[in-house]
């Protein structure tokens, strides 16, 4: 594998790369050949996890949020997440746009509308009739809960760990580096490589789901506007364009790629928000913003 990696010009660990690639190819082929059995197995597994471990997931995220608030408010909150003596490369606004674009993606534009409407017509909490004022309040509360502090906690905690150990300890940009306090130099051994392989596969399949959902949403929108259809080939073409844009932005680097696209993304989102605010029911929306903050924090314990 070392020789093949050198021939391909890879600048990463050959074992991690080739084992991850091999598992990915095997899994994709299995999905193509046996889609229904694998789909049924995943549905059963998901149902079991939600039923039996949902409490643990909710508890865990609350503990993480509490830890992050404590870390930010304590003396540790002043630790710079970079190498000693370094200053921030980008402004707070640029960092915000890049993190926001990377964290939310297509979720906000589609589910920001679809989720509260879904809860409004089919209330998730017991004792609430659909299409009522109570249903509307619960719908917006649950939707914002899914896009609020707890969602960003899931992004922030690993981001904090990566930034600290990779920069302060000068460790490789890998998930295994987060386990340095537990494994020490073992992060470079079999256990560390197993962690990196598992994290690569998890990230890859997670991104695949986001791209799949995003491409189906874009295809449905194009079909509604231009009658292009929303079949498999249309979605494949959309995926090809999205992949080309993503690869191009990464190759161009943070300044010319990710930062530029993120700023453009946020600019378009803010422009859309202002358009809806000005051309929609302005007073209703402004009142709703204030009321929604109260609903969010009031219903958060529940």
WOSUL-V800570 format. One record per helix or strand of 2 or more residues. SS is the DSSP state (@ for helix, = for strand). FROM is the first residue (numbers start at 1). LEN is the number of residues. If there is no record, write none. Layout:
ss:SS from:FROM len:LEN
ss:SS from:FROM len:LEN
This chain:
ss:@ from:2 len:7
ss:@ from:14 len:20
ss:@ from:35 len:39
ss:@ from:75 len:4
ss:@ from:92 len:13
ss:@ from:107 len:15
ss:@ from:133 len:15
ss:@ from:149 len:20
ss:@ from:175 len:14
ss:@ from:190 len:37
ss:@ from:232 len:48
ss:@ from:282 len:18
